[in-house]
Amino acid sequence: MTERNETAQPVTQRITDTVANAARRTSSAVASTARTSGPAGAERDAVSGSSRRARLSLSRIDPWSVMKMAFLLSIALSVVVIVAVFVIWSVLGAAGVWDSINQAVQDVVGDSSAGWNVQDYLGLSRIMGFTMVVSVVNIVLMTAVATLAAFLYNMAAALLGGVEVELTEN
């Protein structure tokens, strides 16, 4: 058992040294390729200490990932819309808006419209059904448009090189 611990310790030390050397090489490579943007950037670097910069290019977006994210986000948006419509409908009902509309229609038309009720045309079940249909269409369209946008970005990035981003560590 003691022989095993003695041989394991140098191996652990070599791994630790290798990782530390790789980290030093990476930080020195990033520092050597760092660029400042004119005199203002050089002054900012001198004041704030050493900051590392890296220029990256976003040359491809995975359409499958975009489709999954767009699908989940559109489902979340649909749930929010459905809950919001239900809450607004309930608040309007509690405030007596529908009764006021019915009374206003009876005052304008006269007594012949005594059987008319706004909730026959704009009832909760009808409004929620319409909201559900719009939400399903929204899910399908948002997912398709986002995936198509990823494909179009990939084609444009192949021609133009993509979007360049400069990252700075402060």
TITOR-746852 format. One record per residue (C-alpha): residue number from 1; x, y, z. Coordinates in steps of 0.05 Angstrom, whole numbers, always signed. Layout:
@k=NUM, east=X, north=Y, up=Z
...
//
This chain:
@k=1, east=+0, north=+0, up=+0
@k=2, east=+56, north=+49, up=+15
@k=3, east=+90, north=+33, up=-51
@k=4, east=+27, north=+51, up=-88
@k=5, east=+20, north=+118, up=-53
@k=6, east=+93, north=+134, up=-67
@k=7, east=+85, north=+121, up=-142
@k=8, east=+18, north=+156, up=-145
@k=9, east=+45, north=+220, up=-115
@k=10, east=+95, north=+235, up=-171
@k=11, east=+42, north=+220, up=-223
@k=12, east=-6, north=+268, up=-189
@k=13, east=+50, north=+320, up=-186
@k=14, east=+65, north=+311, up=-260
@k=15, east=-8, north=+320, up=-279
@k=16, east=-13, north=+383, up=-236
@k=17, east=+51, north=+411, up=-268
@k=18, east=+25, north=+395, up=-338
@k=19, east=-41, north=+430, up=-325
@k=20, east=-6, north=+491, up=-295
@k=21, east=+42, north=+495, up=-355
@k=22, east=-16, north=+490, up=-404
@k=23, east=-53, north=+546, up=-368
@k=24, east=+9, north=+590, up=-370
@k=25, east=+19, north=+577, up=-444
@k=26, east=-54, north=+592, up=-459
@k=27, east=-53, north=+657, up=-420
@k=28, east=+12, north=+680, up=-452
@k=29, east=-15, north=+662, up=-522
@k=30, east=-78, north=+702, up=-509
@k=31, east=-38, north=+760, up=-481
@k=32, east=+10, north=+760, up=-541
@k=33, east=-48, north=+763, up=-590
@k=34, east=-85, north=+816, up=-551
@k=35, east=-98, north=+881, up=-588
@k=36, east=-117, north=+949, up=-563
@k=37, east=-162, north=+994, up=-603
@k=38, east=-121, north=+1057, up=-611
@k=39, east=-92, north=+1103, up=-558
@k=40, east=-156, north=+1104, up=-517
@k=41, east=-153, north=+1028, up=-510
@k=42, east=-79, north=+1031, up=-491
@k=43, east=-94, north=+1084, up=-438
@k=44, east=-151, north=+1042, up=-411
@k=45, east=-106, north=+981, up=-407
@k=46, east=-52, north=+1020, up=-371
@k=47, east=-102, north=+1047, up=-320
@k=48, east=-140, north=+982, up=-308
@k=49, east=-79, north=+937, up=-307
@k=50, east=-69, north=+879, up=-353
@k=51, east=-131, north=+857, up=-390
@k=52, east=-135, north=+801, up=-439
@k=53, east=-173, north=+806, up=-504
@k=54, east=-194, north=+753, up=-553
@k=55, east=-226, north=+762, up=-621
@k=56, east=-275, north=+707, up=-639
@k=57, east=-317, north=+695, up=-700
@k=58, east=-386, north=+665, up=-697
@k=59, east=-384, north=+626, up=-763
@k=60, east=-438, north=+574, up=-753
@k=61, east=-502, north=+565, up=-712
@k=62, east=-529, north=+495, up=-703
@k=63, east=-601, north=+496, up=-732
@k=64, east=-622, north=+437, up=-688
@k=65, east=-603, north=+475, up=-625
@k=66, east=-639, north=+537, up=-650
@k=67, east=-701, north=+497, up=-666
@k=68, east=-703, north=+466, up=-596
@k=69, east=-692, north=+533, up=-561
@k=70, east=-743, north=+568, up=-604
@k=71, east=-794, north=+513, up=-591
@k=72, east=-785, north=+517, up=-516
@k=73, east=-786, north=+593, up=-515
@k=74, east=-848, north=+596, up=-557
@k=75, east=-883, north=+546, up=-511
@k=76, east=-864, north=+590, up=-452
@k=77, east=-890, north=+651, up=-488
@k=78, east=-955, north=+615, up=-504
@k=79, east=-966, north=+596, up=-432
@k=80, east=-955, north=+668, up=-411
@k=81, east=-1005, north=+693, up=-463
@k=82, east=-1058, north=+642, up=-444
@k=83, east=-1052, north=+660, up=-370
@k=84, east=-1052, north=+734, up=-386
@k=85, east=-1116, north=+729, up=-428
@k=86, east=-1150, north=+689, up=-373
@k=87, east=-1130, north=+739, up=-319
@k=88, east=-1151, north=+799, up=-362
@k=89, east=-1218, north=+766, up=-377
@k=90, east=-1230, north=+751, up=-304
@k=91, east=-1212, north=+822, up=-283
@k=92, east=-1259, north=+851, up=-335
@k=93, east=-1315, north=+805, up=-312
@k=94, east=-1303, north=+823, up=-239
@k=95, east=-1303, north=+897, up=-256
@k=96, east=-1371, north=+891, up=-289
@k=97, east=-1348, north=+912, up=-359
@k=98, east=-1392, north=+860, up=-393
@k=99, east=-1454, north=+883, up=-356
@k=100, east=-1438, north=+955, up=-375
@k=101, east=-1431, north=+935, up=-448
@k=102, east=-1498, north=+899, up=-446
@k=103, east=-1531, north=+959, up=-414
@k=104, east=-1501, north=+1007, up=-465
@k=105, east=-1526, north=+963, up=-523
@k=106, east=-1596, north=+961, up=-493
@k=107, east=-1596, north=+1037, up=-485
@k=108, east=-1574, north=+1049, up=-557
@k=109, east=-1618, north=+997, up=-591
@k=110, east=-1678, north=+999, up=-545
@k=111, east=-1719, north=+946, up=-510
@k=112, east=-1721, north=+900, up=-571
@k=113, east=-1650, north=+876, up=-556
@k=114, east=-1667, north=+850, up=-486
@k=115, east=-1642, north=+781, up=-506
@k=116, east=-1574, north=+805, up=-530
@k=117, east=-1513, north=+788, up=-487
@k=118, east=-1441, north=+805, up=-504
@k=119, east=-1416, north=+741, up=-471
@k=120, east=-1455, north=+700, up=-522
@k=121, east=-1406, north=+727, up=-574
@k=122, east=-1344, north=+738, up=-531
@k=123, east=-1350, north=+685, up=-478
@k=124, east=-1292, north=+658, up=-438
@k=125, east=-1292, north=+591, up=-473
@k=126, east=-1292, north=+624, up=-542
@k=127, east=-1236, north=+672, up=-524
@k=128, east=-1194, north=+618, up=-492
@k=129, east=-1204, north=+572, up=-552
@k=130, east=-1182, north=+627, up=-599
@k=131, east=-1122, north=+642, up=-554
@k=132, east=-1102, north=+568, up=-556
@k=133, east=-1107, north=+565, up=-632
@k=134, east=-1065, north=+628, up=-639
@k=135, east=-1014, north=+601, up=-589
@k=136, east=-1006, north=+535, up=-628
@k=137, east=-997, north=+573, up=-693
@k=138, east=-947, north=+619, up=-658
@k=139, east=-907, north=+559, up=-633
@k=140, east=-903, north=+529, up=-702
@k=141, east=-886, north=+595, up=-737
@k=142, east=-834, north=+618, up=-686
@k=143, east=-799, north=+551, up=-688
@k=144, east=-798, north=+549, up=-764
@k=145, east=-776, north=+622, up=-772
@k=146, east=-719, north=+614, up=-721
@k=147, east=-694, north=+551, up=-754
@k=148, east=-697, north=+584, up=-822
@k=149, east=-659, north=+643, up=-794
@k=150, east=-604, north=+597, up=-769
@k=151, east=-598, north=+565, up=-838
@k=152, east=-596, north=+634, up=-871
@k=153, east=-543, north=+658, up=-822
@k=154, east=-500, north=+597, up=-836
@k=155, east=-504, north=+611, up=-911
@k=156, east=-487, north=+684, up=-902
@k=157, east=-431, north=+668, up=-853
@k=158, east=-401, north=+620, up=-903
@k=159, east=-397, north=+677, up=-954
@k=160, east=-378, north=+734, up=-908
@k=161, east=-342, north=+701, up=-850
@k=162, east=-393, north=+709, up=-795
@k=163, east=-398, north=+759, up=-738
@k=164, east=-334, north=+779, up=-703
@k=165, east=-337, north=+788, up=-628
@k=166, east=-282, north=+816, up=-584
@k=167, east=-281, north=+790, up=-512
@k=168, east=-244, north=+827, up=-458
@k=169, east=-226, north=+802, up=-389
@k=170, east=-222, north=+857, up=-337
//
